[in-house]
Amino acid sequence: MKNNSSFVSELIQTIKSVTGDAPAALHEPLFNGNELAYTRECIESGYVSSVGAFVNRFEVELAETVGAKFAVATMNGTSALHLTLLAVGVKTGDEVICPALTFVATANAISYCGASPLFVDVNAADLGINYEKIDDFLSSNTEMRHGGLFNKATGCRISAIMPMHTFGHSANLQEIVIVAGKYNLPVIEDAAEALGSTYQNHHVGTRGLFGVFSFNGNKIVTTGGGGAVVTNDEVLAKKIKHLSTTAKIPHNWKIEHDEVGYNYRMPNINAALGCAQLEQLPNFVAAKRNLFNKYDKALVNVEEISFFRELPDRHSNYWLQTIVIGEKYQSELSSIIESAQEVGLQLRPAWTPLHQLTPFMQCPRTDLSVTENMAKRIINIPSSAILGLNP
Ligand SMILES: *Cc1c(COP(=O)(O)O)cnc(C)c1O
């Protein structure tokens, strides 16, 4: 039997055998296309801010990429999430179902509406929210009353379900949408990490009422900072756009607003960068899938870890490559991350589950045993597209 330190060094050497000798960050953007040409064109046009041709073009191209009728570009993914919640009528005092194993933005957006997250556990197989646990919770802990579905314990209305596609792997949308339909709840997909991923041949973000993407610097496609909402509902798309542009009533010269809106529109200069990046999405996905195969071949030889992979009916963008350490060595998680850092490899654990964070400790929840177990064992390893460009 191996001792713990030889396990740690074998794992790190195996990762390094794929990344090569140069230091490797967790995820770096790649600007191999028209980024300079389009941002120059944008600057020369004088329209760098919230109006301009690149924003419209980015929205059209994003909608085409994911197969949605409409896309509205925003200043980041968090603001996009916030707008979708407002658009489905999430109000102060409501609860919104989401996983506890997600980036804090999911729960923050819910909080911005004055609502509370209602945390549901994830599956180990896809790290997405567990539809059976949603169904169990809703069937035994809620009642339908005038005005909606109410949590019997807290008295709060439950007003939406927000699954998240973890590290680029689609959640089980088919079953989640069925459960949501049973209780008449809208589904908002937090697809921030999953541009380029599909579920049963449909792009993620299009099964729910809304899909939300992020184009932050660490995502598969970046606009510097940015986000977007996609939907097939024209009325809701208009509403989102209106809210994102300070609820200004379109007019040649009059400045009038018909409700409290938000300054959440994506600037044109960011969209210019985004148009160039979107052209490369197929290449980025191919590179990341190639990187997955390289790691997969190398990591089979390391005992007591598993390498996280897509399920058969899904196609992943492999945004972040993910290993899961066996329970036997889970106590080594921080020593793995620190030892890797010493040799120039940036590794990262999963997010601290949100119900363990100060602002969300009091939030209602189901059993979260899978979330807690997986969070102790997940490590993301260097995942930049550039690492997968060569065969
Ligand atoms: C990146 C991300 C977001 C949005 O992040 P922004 O930085 O606001 O663009 C939302 N949810 C998840 C799960 C994310 O990973």
The ligand as an ORCA input file, in Angstrom:
! r2SCAN-3c Opt
* xyz 0 1
  C     -19.353     32.356    -13.479
  C     -20.643     31.955    -12.891
  C     -21.743     32.847    -12.785
  C     -21.732     34.269    -13.220
  O     -20.579     34.918    -12.940
  P     -20.221     36.423    -13.399
  O     -18.839     36.539    -12.897
  O     -21.197     37.325    -12.756
  O     -20.297     36.507    -14.902
  C     -22.919     32.349    -12.275
  N     -23.052     31.081    -11.877
  C     -22.039     30.194    -11.975
  C     -22.266     28.786    -11.547
  C     -20.803     30.597    -12.473
  O     -19.801     29.711    -12.537
*
